[in-house]
Every structure is written in structure tokens, then in C-alpha cells.
């Protein structure tokens, strides 16, 4: 019987990674969304206590949860803060991602799992992925999508891009580059071709 396959799915902001993950879920893959896990983890008491010790009370908002708005604003202008925030939260995110992988595998040892993550880190992504798929599109298209999707201006979008890996950094890690410069139907056709090739080999 085929063993579990883990597709590490990544791509720069605005590349269409989330759309690709949704399509793969439609094919029957189990999707683990690292961004969703990061949101969950940031609201947990253990994480908040460590963040408060590191950064002070401002990191917690009026409702007692993670002050996402202020943290995001600071992260795009302070690389030292972003690095330390990532360092603290990453271990909690990894722990939960590993647990979800184990849960899925226990239910279905032959599952196809998509690990949807914006940052292709070594531990918690590259170490568990059988293959890495990078969703790619032009910088101009990504810029347009992010401005429209998030309601921000071009300058803010450019700052966000600057805090991420360059496109070449993503593509160096790729086993497969998924071209998303066309429409959603073209993306689905390419994903289906790659998916069927992977599970049938």
C-alpha cells in the first residue's frame, strides 16, 4: 500500500498559494494550513505569556488576545522584532503541525497531505515534505492581488514583499514550480496534472 505523501506547498504573498491549496483539497488531499495554526497558537495562553515577557504588555490587546494589528504593523518595519516573534511562535506552530500530521496519518496511512506554508522553513516544512511545490506568478500580478485582497496601498505591499524570500529563493527549493499566471481553470489543470503524476508514480 502507498505510504503517506506530504506536499509542501509554498509561494510568495499574492502568488495564489491559498487558491492552489483549496483546489488540492478538492482533489481529496488533506490540507494543513500553517497560517491558521499560527493564528490559533498566537491566542493560546502559553504563547501569549512568552510574548508578553519578551515584548511587554502591548502585545496583548484589550480582549486579552494577541494584538495582531500592532504586531503586524511593527513586523513590516522592524526586522529584529519579526525575527524574534517568529522564533518564539515557531516552536508552538511546529508542535501543532506535527500533531496534525500524526492525526491524519493515524486515520489514513496513505493520505495525501498538503502542508500550506508561506515560509519554507527547514523544521516543520522541508523536514516532513516529500516534495515541495512553489506557486509562482509575476511580481506585478502579485502586487495587484495583495493590494486588492488586503486593502493596502502599493507601498505597504512592497514592504510585505521585502520581508519575504525573493522569488528566486522560493524556486531554488522547488521540486515543482506551479505557474499561476493564467486563470483559475489553468491553475486547476496544472495542479491536477502534477497531483495525478505524484500519486500514481
VODRENKE-999996 format. One record per residue: residue number from 1; residue in one letter; chain; x negated, y negated, z negated of N, C-alpha, C in turn. Coordinates in Angstrom, 3 decimals, m for minus. Layout:
NUM,A,A,X,Y,Z,X,Y,Z,X,Y,Z
...
//
This chain:
1,X,A,m0.844,1.198,0.000,0.000,0.000,0.000,m0.880,m1.249,0.000
2,X,A,m0.434,m2.259,0.718,m1.183,m3.507,0.767,m1.263,m4.156,m0.608
3,X,A,m2.403,m4.737,m0.905,m2.554,m5.436,m2.174,m2.115,m6.889,m2.022
4,X,A,m1.989,m7.559,m3.148,m1.595,m8.962,m3.166,m2.514,m9.802,m2.285
5,X,A,m1.902,m10.747,m1.560,m2.658,m11.709,m0.763,m2.383,m13.099,m1.315
6,X,A,m3.429,m13.852,m1.585,m3.274,m15.228,m2.065,m3.804,m16.180,m0.989
7,X,A,m2.896,m17.019,m0.492,m3.274,m18.062,0.459,m3.496,m19.346,m0.323
8,X,A,m4.712,m19.859,m0.278,m4.986,m21.165,m0.877,m4.629,m22.239,0.134
9,X,A,m3.568,m22.974,m0.132,m3.065,m23.981,0.807,m3.410,m25.366,0.290
10,X,A,m4.113,m26.143,1.098,m4.512,m27.470,0.662,m4.532,m28.427,1.851
11,X,A,m4.817,m29.681,1.559,m4.848,m30.705,2.595,m4.766,m32.069,1.945
12,X,A,m5.238,m33.064,2.645,m5.245,m34.425,2.112,m3.832,m34.967,1.971
13,X,A,m3.691,m36.022,1.183,m2.388,m36.657,0.976,m1.787,m37.073,2.318
14,X,A,m0.524,m36.682,2.545,0.160,m37.024,3.780,m0.050,m36.046,4.913
15,X,A,m0.776,m34.970,4.652,m1.071,m34.008,5.719,0.124,m33.132,6.071
16,X,A,1.060,m33.003,5.141,2.203,m32.120,5.359,2.078,m30.798,4.627
17,X,A,1.204,m30.762,3.630,0.970,m29.539,2.861,2.239,m29.025,2.190
18,X,A,3.020,m29.927,1.604,4.242,m29.503,0.916,5.261,m28.938,1.894
19,X,A,5.352,m29.536,3.087,6.249,m29.005,4.113,5.796,m27.614,4.529
20,X,A,4.486,m27.425,4.652,3.949,m26.109,5.007,4.276,m25.079,3.929
21,X,A,4.141,m25.469,2.661,4.446,m24.545,1.563,5.912,m24.135,1.595
22,X,A,6.801,m25.081,1.884,8.231,m24.775,1.951,8.529,m23.803,3.096
23,X,A,7.868,m23.989,4.214,8.053,m23.077,5.343,7.571,m21.676,4.988
24,X,A,6.406,m21.589,4.346,5.871,m20.289,3.946,6.779,m19.596,2.933
25,X,A,7.397,m20.366,2.050,8.373,m19.794,1.117,9.542,m19.187,1.884
26,X,A,9.932,m19.851,2.983,10.999,m19.324,3.817,10.638,m18.014,4.485
27,X,A,9.334,m17.774,4.668,8.874,m16.501,5.243,8.855,m15.390,4.197
28,X,A,9.047,m15.758,2.937,9.046,m14.764,1.868,7.883,m14.853,0.908
29,X,A,6.984,m15.806,1.117,5.850,m15.966,0.205,6.313,m16.573,m1.117
30,X,A,5.603,m16.241,m2.186,5.834,m16.834,m3.498,4.904,m18.040,m3.638
31,X,A,5.471,m19.208,m3.907,4.671,m20.429,m3.952,4.420,m20.858,m5.396
32,X,A,3.155,m21.095,m5.716,2.764,m21.693,m6.985,2.298,m23.111,m6.671
33,X,A,3.033,m24.089,m7.163,2.777,m25.498,m6.860,1.928,m26.104,m7.974
34,X,A,0.663,m26.386,m7.667,m0.246,m26.917,m8.687,0.196,m28.280,m9.198
35,X,A,0.792,m29.103,m8.328,1.270,m30.421,m8.767,2.382,m30.283,m9.799
36,X,A,3.305,m29.358,m9.559,4.398,m29.143,m10.518,3.856,m28.640,m11.848
37,X,A,2.901,m27.741,m11.773,2.294,m27.233,m13.008,1.578,m28.361,m13.740
38,X,A,0.896,m29.225,m12.996,0.205,m30.358,m13.620,1.194,m31.262,m14.341
39,X,A,2.382,m31.476,m13.743,3.411,m32.290,m14.396,3.892,m31.618,m15.679
40,X,A,4.091,m30.313,m15.632,4.533,m29.574,m16.817,3.491,m29.679,m17.926
41,X,A,2.251,m29.419,m17.558,1.154,m29.401,m18.522,0.982,m30.763,m19.198
42,X,A,1.120,m31.831,m18.410,0.917,m33.180,m18.954,1.936,m33.543,m20.019
43,X,A,3.070,m32.855,m20.031,4.111,m33.147,m21.015,4.020,m32.262,m22.254
44,X,A,3.110,m31.313,m22.254,3.016,m30.386,m23.380,2.202,m30.990,m24.518
45,X,A,2.598,m30.662,m25.731,2.035,m31.292,m26.927,0.522,m31.132,m27.007
46,X,A,0.029,m29.935,m26.713,m1.408,m29.685,m26.826,m2.197,m30.612,m25.896
47,X,A,m1.699,m30.775,m24.677,m2.372,m31.647,m23.714,m2.290,m33.097,m24.159
48,X,A,m1.094,m33.534,m24.552,m0.902,m34.919,m24.963,m1.773,m35.275,m26.162
49,X,A,m1.904,m34.356,m27.094,m2.743,m34.617,m28.273,m4.196,m34.835,m27.858
50,X,A,m4.693,m34.007,m26.922,m6.078,m34.166,m26.486,m6.262,m35.453,m25.685
51,X,A,m5.281,m35.782,m24.847,m5.360,m37.018,m24.060,m5.334,m38.250,m24.959
52,X,A,m4.518,m38.199,m25.995,m4.434,m39.327,m26.937,m5.750,m39.515,m27.679
53,X,A,m6.356,m38.419,m28.092,m7.653,m38.513,m28.772,m8.712,m39.122,m27.855
54,X,A,m8.622,m38.802,m26.589,m9.628,m39.271,m25.635,m9.400,m40.712,m25.199
55,X,A,m8.135,m41.067,m24.904,m7.861,m42.354,m24.263,m7.105,m43.355,m25.133
56,X,A,m6.499,m42.879,m26.199,m5.720,m43.773,m27.047,m4.223,m43.602,m26.852
57,X,A,m3.460,m44.337,m27.675,m2.006,m44.161,m27.695,m1.302,m44.594,m26.415
58,X,A,m1.958,m45.438,m25.603,m1.295,m45.922,m24.386,m0.972,m44.806,m23.404
59,X,A,m1.675,m43.659,m23.527,m1.471,m42.555,m22.588,m0.114,m41.879,m22.808
60,X,A,0.540,m42.215,m23.931,1.878,m41.688,m24.227,2.883,m42.821,m24.087
61,X,A,3.983,m42.559,m23.388,4.969,m43.614,m23.150,5.992,m43.691,m24.277
62,X,A,6.997,m44.545,m24.113,7.970,m44.812,m25.173,8.799,m43.588,m25.541
63,X,A,8.967,m42.672,m24.609,9.763,m41.465,m24.909,8.909,m40.362,m25.522
64,X,A,7.598,m40.621,m25.664,6.718,m39.628,m26.253,6.103,m38.679,m25.252
65,X,A,6.278,m38.979,m23.967,5.704,m38.144,m22.916,4.500,m38.805,m22.279
66,X,A,3.959,m38.145,m21.262,2.779,m38.651,m20.557,3.122,m39.938,m19.820
67,X,A,2.311,m40.965,m19.999,2.543,m42.255,m19.355,1.993,m42.195,m17.921
68,X,A,2.762,m41.551,m17.067,2.304,m41.259,m15.708,2.051,m42.530,m14.900
69,X,A,2.919,m43.524,m15.038,2.782,m44.746,m14.244,1.472,m45.451,m14.551
70,X,A,1.171,m45.615,m15.825,m0.059,m46.313,m16.210,m1.303,m45.484,m15.893
71,X,A,m1.194,m44.173,m16.100,m2.340,m43.308,m15.810,m2.652,m43.291,m14.319
72,X,A,m1.612,m43.245,m13.481,m1.811,m43.242,m12.026,m2.436,m44.545,m11.562
73,X,A,m1.943,m45.644,m12.114,m2.481,m46.957,m11.746,m3.966,m47.043,m12.085
74,X,A,m4.320,m46.565,m13.249,m5.720,m46.633,m13.678,m6.590,m45.655,m12.892
75,X,A,m6.035,m44.496,m12.564,m6.814,m43.463,m11.889,m7.331,m43.907,m10.532
76,X,A,m6.549,m44.734,m9.835,m6.949,m45.151,m8.495,m7.960,m46.303,m8.501
77,X,A,m8.237,m46.851,m9.687,m9.224,m47.936,m9.758,m10.404,m47.601,m10.666
78,X,A,m10.322,m46.477,m11.369,m11.347,m46.120,m12.346,m11.710,m44.649,m12.164
79,X,A,m12.766,m44.392,m11.414,m13.124,m43.009,m11.119,m13.584,m42.254,m12.368
80,X,A,m14.164,m42.967,m13.327,m14.579,m42.322,m14.567,m13.377,m41.800,m15.344
81,X,A,m12.329,m42.620,m15.403,m11.102,m42.196,m16.077,m10.503,m40.993,m15.369
82,X,A,m10.428,m41.059,m14.041,m9.839,m39.962,m13.267,m10.610,m38.669,m13.483
83,X,A,m11.927,m38.773,m13.497,m12.754,m37.584,m13.696,m12.507,m36.950,m15.056
84,X,A,m12.425,m37.774,m16.097,m12.216,m37.241,m17.447,m10.794,m36.705,m17.613
85,X,A,m9.812,m37.410,m17.041,m8.423,m36.939,m17.096,m8.311,m35.574,m16.433
86,X,A,m8.930,m35.437,m15.270,m8.903,m34.164,m14.549,m9.581,m33.069,m15.343
87,X,A,m10.708,m33.401,m15.942,m11.457,m32.428,m16.734,m10.619,m31.894,m17.893
88,X,A,m9.904,m32.778,m18.561,m9.097,m32.369,m19.717,m7.906,m31.523,m19.283
89,X,A,m7.177,m31.991,m18.284,m5.933,m31.302,m17.904,m6.177,m30.025,m17.116
90,X,A,m7.307,m29.958,m16.426,m7.527,m28.835,m15.511,m7.502,m27.486,m16.219
91,X,A,m8.080,m27.399,m17.398,m8.129,m26.101,m18.087,m6.734,m25.605,m18.451
92,X,A,m5.830,m26.542,m18.771,m4.453,m26.148,m19.082,m3.705,m25.731,m17.808
93,X,A,m3.978,m26.443,m16.726,m3.348,m26.105,m15.444,m3.793,m24.722,m14.983
94,X,A,m5.097,m24.461,m15.055,m5.633,m23.164,m14.636,m4.999,m22.023,m15.432
95,X,A,m4.921,m22.204,m16.726,m4.356,m21.160,m17.584,m2.944,m20.802,m17.147
96,X,A,m2.147,m21.807,m16.847,m0.762,m21.560,m16.443,m0.689,m20.953,m15.041
97,X,A,m1.568,m21.393,m14.144,m1.577,m20.843,m12.789,m1.972,m19.370,m12.801
98,X,A,m2.992,m19.032,m13.581,m3.391,m17.632,m13.689,m2.242,m16.785,m14.244
99,X,A,m1.545,m17.323,m15.236,m0.431,m16.588,m15.833,0.674,m16.344,m14.806
100,X,A,0.947,m17.342,m13.971,1.999,m17.173,m12.957,1.578,m16.175,m11.886
101,X,A,0.310,m16.205,m11.521,m0.190,m15.198,m10.579,m0.010,m13.793,m11.150
102,X,A,m0.326,m13.631,m12.415,m0.178,m12.329,m13.072,1.286,m11.901,m13.111
103,X,A,2.182,m12.841,m13.392,3.612,m12.526,m13.438,4.120,m12.059,m12.073
104,X,A,3.713,m12.781,m11.032,4.149,m12.418,m9.681,3.604,m11.049,m9.296
105,X,A,2.337,m10.809,m9.586,1.715,m9.543,m9.224,2.331,m8.379,m9.994
106,X,A,2.703,m8.618,m11.243,3.345,m7.565,m12.031,4.681,m7.169,m11.417
107,X,A,5.417,m8.157,m10.887,6.702,m7.860,m10.251,6.520,m7.208,m8.895
108,X,A,5.488,m7.672,m8.154,5.281,m7.193,m6.787,3.785,m7.162,m6.488
109,X,A,3.151,m5.992,m6.640,1.707,m5.900,m6.421,1.273,m6.231,m4.989
110,X,A,2.214,m6.233,m4.047,1.894,m6.542,m2.651,2.379,m7.933,m2.244
111,X,A,2.639,m8.784,m3.217,3.183,m10.120,m2.919,2.209,m10.948,m2.091
112,X,A,2.794,m11.820,m1.263,2.012,m12.872,m0.621,2.267,m14.133,m1.441
113,X,A,1.205,m14.690,m2.002,1.321,m15.843,m2.892,0.634,m17.035,m2.239
114,X,A,1.322,m18.167,m2.234,0.742,m19.404,m1.730,0.391,m20.279,m2.929
115,X,A,m0.871,m20.596,m3.063,m1.323,m21.500,m4.118,m1.455,m22.879,m3.491
116,X,A,m0.446,m23.715,m3.739,m0.324,m25.040,m3.123,m1.022,m26.052,m4.026
117,X,A,m2.205,m26.517,m3.594,m3.001,m27.401,m4.452,m3.630,m28.524,m3.627
118,X,A,m3.530,m29.763,m4.108,m4.099,m30.880,m3.357,m5.616,m30.962,m3.416
119,X,A,m6.213,m30.369,m4.452,m7.657,m30.427,m4.624,m8.200,m28.994,m4.634
120,X,A,m9.009,m28.635,m3.656,m9.504,m27.257,m3.557,m10.668,m26.983,m4.506
121,X,A,m10.359,m26.924,m5.797,m11.393,m26.737,m6.814,m11.861,m25.289,m6.831
122,X,A,m13.015,m25.074,m7.432,m13.587,m23.730,m7.484,m12.754,m22.819,m8.378
123,X,A,m12.602,m23.215,m9.649,m11.906,m22.361,m10.609,m10.406,m22.661,m10.568
124,X,A,m9.634,m21.631,m10.308,m8.185,m21.798,m10.223,m7.687,m21.981,m8.802
125,X,A,m8.591,m21.953,m7.830,m8.184,m22.058,m6.425,m9.076,m21.164,m5.570
126,X,A,m10.307,m21.586,m5.340,m11.188,m20.801,m4.477,m11.494,m19.429,m5.062
127,X,A,m11.500,m19.320,m6.392,m11.836,m18.039,m7.014,m10.722,m17.006,m6.906
128,X,A,m9.503,m17.433,m6.614,m8.393,m16.475,m6.517,m7.819,m16.361,m5.106
129,X,A,m8.185,m17.271,m4.218,m7.634,m17.255,m2.863,m8.376,m16.249,m1.983
130,X,A,m7.610,m15.437,m1.262,m8.208,m14.554,m0.264,m8.600,m15.322,0.995
131,X,A,m7.778,m16.313,1.327,m8.056,m17.188,2.471,m7.660,m18.611,2.094
132,X,A,m8.308,m19.585,2.715,m7.979,m20.997,2.491,m7.442,m21.576,3.791
133,X,A,m6.219,m22.093,3.724,m5.593,m22.764,4.858,m5.544,m24.261,4.559
134,X,A,m6.053,m25.058,5.471,m6.048,m26.511,5.324,m5.095,m27.102,6.355
135,X,A,m4.107,m27.849,5.867,m3.184,m28.549,6.756,m3.841,m29.877,7.136
136,X,A,m3.894,m30.136,8.435,m4.647,m31.295,8.911,m3.831,m32.123,9.892
137,X,A,m3.968,m33.438,9.792,m3.375,m34.352,10.756,m4.223,m35.618,10.804
138,X,A,m3.936,m36.497,11.711,m4.770,m37.691,11.846,m4.607,m38.608,10.640
139,X,A,m5.630,m39.401,10.387,m5.583,m40.352,9.276,m4.435,m41.338,9.460
140,X,A,m4.202,m41.785,10.685,m3.134,m42.747,10.958,m1.774,m42.164,10.597
141,X,A,m1.561,m40.903,10.956,m0.286,m40.249,10.639,m0.140,m40.084,9.134
142,X,A,m1.221,m39.689,8.468,m1.164,m39.531,7.015,m0.848,m40.852,6.335
143,X,A,m1.472,m41.903,6.797,m1.250,m43.223,6.216,0.209,m43.630,6.348
144,X,A,0.767,m43.434,7.520,2.172,m43.779,7.764,3.096,m42.972,6.860
145,X,A,2.820,m41.684,6.731,3.664,m40.815,5.902,3.622,m41.217,4.433
146,X,A,2.425,m41.488,3.913,2.281,m41.809,2.496,2.935,m43.150,2.177
147,X,A,2.755,m44.138,3.033,3.380,m45.446,2.824,4.899,m45.300,2.786
148,X,A,5.430,m44.540,3.726,6.887,m44.344,3.803,7.402,m43.490,2.650
149,X,A,6.711,m42.386,2.383,7.162,m41.434,1.365,7.140,m42.016,m0.037
150,X,A,6.057,m42.738,m0.371,5.852,m43.181,m1.746,6.203,m44.646,m1.976
151,X,A,6.592,m45.345,m0.908,6.972,m46.743,m1.055,5.835,m47.637,m1.518
152,X,A,4.641,m47.371,m1.019,3.483,m48.179,m1.400,2.948,m48.902,m0.165
153,X,A,2.056,m49.862,m0.396,1.501,m50.574,0.756,0.270,m49.843,1.286
154,X,A,m0.227,m50.320,2.412,m1.347,m49.659,3.070,m2.588,m49.658,2.176
155,X,A,m2.835,m50.761,1.466,m3.993,m50.838,0.590,m3.967,m49.785,m0.501
156,X,A,m2.787,m49.583,m1.096,m2.651,m48.573,m2.149,m2.853,m47.172,m1.583
157,X,A,m2.334,m46.959,m0.380,m2.510,m45.656,0.265,m3.979,m45.401,0.575
158,X,A,m4.681,m46.428,1.050,m6.104,m46.286,1.346,m6.901,m45.986,0.076
159,X,A,m6.521,m46.607,m1.037,m7.189,m46.334,m2.313,m6.976,m44.884,m2.727
160,X,A,m5.778,m44.386,m2.479,m5.470,m42.994,m2.796,m6.342,m42.064,m1.959
161,X,A,m6.482,m42.375,m0.676,m7.312,m41.551,0.201,m8.769,m41.551,m0.271
162,X,A,m9.230,m42.713,m0.708,m10.630,m42.848,m1.122,m10.944,m41.986,m2.343
163,X,A,m9.915,m41.690,m3.155,m10.117,m40.891,m4.362,m10.109,m39.392,m4.060
164,X,A,m9.801,m39.021,m2.814,m9.731,m37.612,m2.441,m10.955,m37.210,m1.631
165,X,A,m11.035,m35.911,m1.353,m12.065,m35.433,m0.442,m11.864,m36.055,0.934
166,X,A,m12.947,m36.304,1.676,m12.766,m36.688,3.072,m12.230,m35.495,3.863
167,X,A,m11.653,m35.764,5.027,m11.100,m34.681,5.846,m12.138,m33.598,6.108
168,X,A,m13.377,m34.007,6.352,m14.428,m33.028,6.635,m14.670,m32.117,5.435
169,X,A,m14.473,m32.641,4.227,m14.649,m31.840,3.016,m13.628,m30.734,2.920
170,X,A,m12.392,m31.035,3.283,m11.353,m30.011,3.299,m11.659,m28.961,4.363
171,X,A,m11.997,m29.420,5.541,m12.153,m28.500,6.665,m13.366,m27.595,6.513
172,X,A,m14.380,m28.037,5.782,m15.536,m27.170,5.528,m15.143,m25.943,4.711
173,X,A,m14.115,m26.069,3.897,m13.673,m24.963,3.049,m12.674,m24.041,3.745
174,X,A,m12.188,m24.452,4.905,m11.062,m23.768,5.547,m11.476,m22.479,6.248
175,X,A,m10.670,m21.437,6.024,m10.720,m20.259,6.888,m9.838,m20.498,8.109
176,X,A,m8.759,m21.257,7.882,m7.819,m21.602,8.961,m7.449,m23.068,8.803
177,X,A,m7.499,m23.830,9.900,m7.008,m25.206,9.909,m5.660,m25.215,10.619
178,X,A,m4.636,m25.678,9.918,m3.281,m25.755,10.456,m3.067,m27.164,10.999
179,X,A,m2.948,m27.285,12.312,m2.746,m28.589,12.946,m1.299,m29.037,12.748
180,X,A,m1.130,m30.199,12.127,0.218,m30.725,11.882,0.388,m32.097,12.525
181,X,A,m0.098,m32.237,13.732,0.068,m33.497,14.459,1.329,m33.524,15.302
182,X,A,2.060,m32.424,15.326,3.309,m32.373,16.081,4.518,m32.500,15.182
183,X,A,5.624,m31.896,15.590,6.848,m31.956,14.788,6.939,m30.748,13.870
184,X,A,8.013,m30.690,13.088,8.176,m29.629,12.100,8.315,m28.262,12.758
185,X,A,8.891,m28.231,13.949,9.023,m26.956,14.651,7.667,m26.413,15.075
186,X,A,6.792,m27.321,15.517,5.448,m26.897,15.879,4.679,m26.390,14.678
187,X,A,4.857,m27.045,13.531,4.212,m26.599,12.298,4.702,m25.212,11.917
188,X,A,6.001,m24.990,12.028,6.559,m23.683,11.675,6.032,m22.592,12.599
189,X,A,5.936,m22.879,13.885,5.431,m21.871,14.829,3.989,m21.491,14.507
190,X,A,3.155,m22.502,14.206,1.763,m22.221,13.898,1.628,m21.443,12.585
191,X,A,2.411,m21.816,11.590,2.375,m21.100,10.318,2.846,m19.660,10.479
192,X,A,3.882,m19.458,11.263,4.380,m18.089,11.474,3.311,m17.235,12.155
193,X,A,2.637,m17.803,13.135,1.587,m17.067,13.842,0.471,m16.667,12.882
194,X,A,0.023,m17.608,12.062,m1.049,m17.320,11.122,m0.603,m16.352,10.023
195,X,A,0.617,m16.526,9.564,1.157,m15.692,8.482,1.285,m14.236,8.932
196,X,A,1.864,m14.032,10.101,2.054,m12.675,10.591,0.722,m12.007,10.885
197,X,A,m0.226,m12.776,11.398,m1.554,m12.229,11.644,m2.216,m11.786,10.334
198,X,A,m2.020,m12.570,9.288,m2.634,m12.268,7.993,m2.036,m11.026,7.357
199,X,A,m0.717,m10.948,7.312,m0.090,m9.833,6.578,m0.104,m8.527,7.364
200,X,A,m0.344,m8.637,8.674,m0.324,m7.420,9.494,m1.723,m6.873,9.803
201,X,A,m2.755,m7.582,9.296,m4.117,m7.111,9.632,m4.533,m5.935,8.729
//
